[in-house]
C-alpha cells in the first residue's frame, strides 16, 4: 500500500503521522507524494508505524509514478 493511501484510509495528516514516526510533516508529505525516497531508517519507522502495510517497495513505486510517470512494474 502506498503511504498516501495509508494516510488517507486512516485519516491521518502528514504532521500527525510525522509525530508518530519522529519526522517532520513536510518530510512525510514528500514521501507520500513520491517526491523523495525516505532514508533507510525512515522506511523502517514507516513500516513499523503502519504495521507493515507500507514497505520500501511501495516508496519505489510512488517515486516511479511521480517522477517518471511510468507504468507500475508487473506482478510476478
TAQUI-V137138 format. One record per residue. N is the residue number from 1. RES is the residue in one small letter. PHI is phi in radians with two decimals (* if undefined). OMEGA is omega in whole degrees, -180 to 180 (999 if undefined). Layout:
N:RES:PHI:OMEGA / N:RES:PHI:OMEGA
This chain:
1:x:*:178 / 2:x:-1.29:-179 / 3:x:-1.02:-179 / 4:x:-1.06:179 / 5:x:-1.21:178 / 6:x:-1.07:-179 / 7:x:-1.10:-179 / 8:x:-1.14:-178 / 9:x:-1.06:-178 / 10:x:-1.68:178 / 11:x:0.93:180 / 12:x:-1.85:174 / 13:x:-1.45:176 / 14:x:-1.05:-178 / 15:x:-1.13:-179 / 16:x:-1.12:180 / 17:x:-1.16:177 / 18:x:-1.05:179 / 19:x:-1.19:177 / 20:x:-1.24:-176 / 21:x:-1.84:179 / 22:x:1.52:179 / 23:x:-2.14:-179 / 24:x:-1.28:176 / 25:x:-1.06:179 / 26:x:-1.14:177 / 27:x:-1.11:179 / 28:x:-1.06:179 / 29:x:-1.05:-179 / 30:x:-1.12:178 / 31:x:-1.18:-177 / 32:x:-1.14:179 / 33:x:-1.43:-179 / 34:x:1.44:-179 / 35:x:-1.30:-177 / 36:x:-2.53:171 / 37:x:-1.46:171 / 38:x:-1.31:176 / 39:x:-1.18:179 / 40:x:-1.02:179 / 41:x:-1.07:179 / 42:x:-1.17:179 / 43:x:-1.10:178 / 44:x:-1.17:178 / 45:x:-1.12:180 / 46:x:-1.14:-180 / 47:x:-1.04:-180 / 48:x:-1.19:-178 / 49:x:-1.17:180 / 50:x:-1.77:-179 / 51:x:0.96:176 / 52:x:1.19:178 / 53:x:-1.44:177 / 54:x:-2.04:-177 / 55:x:-2.01:178 / 56:x:-1.11:178 / 57:x:-1.11:178 / 58:x:-1.12:177 / 59:x:-1.16:178 / 60:x:-1.03:180 / 61:x:-1.11:-180 / 62:x:-1.08:-180 / 63:x:-1.19:176 / 64:x:-1.01:-179 / 65:x:-1.12:-176 / 66:x:-1.29:-172 / 67:x:-1.49:-171 / 68:x:-2.02:-180 / 69:x:0.83:179 / 70:x:-1.63:176 / 71:x:-1.16:179 / 72:x:-1.15:177 / 73:x:-1.04:-180 / 74:x:-1.20:176 / 75:x:-1.26:177 / 76:x:-1.40:999
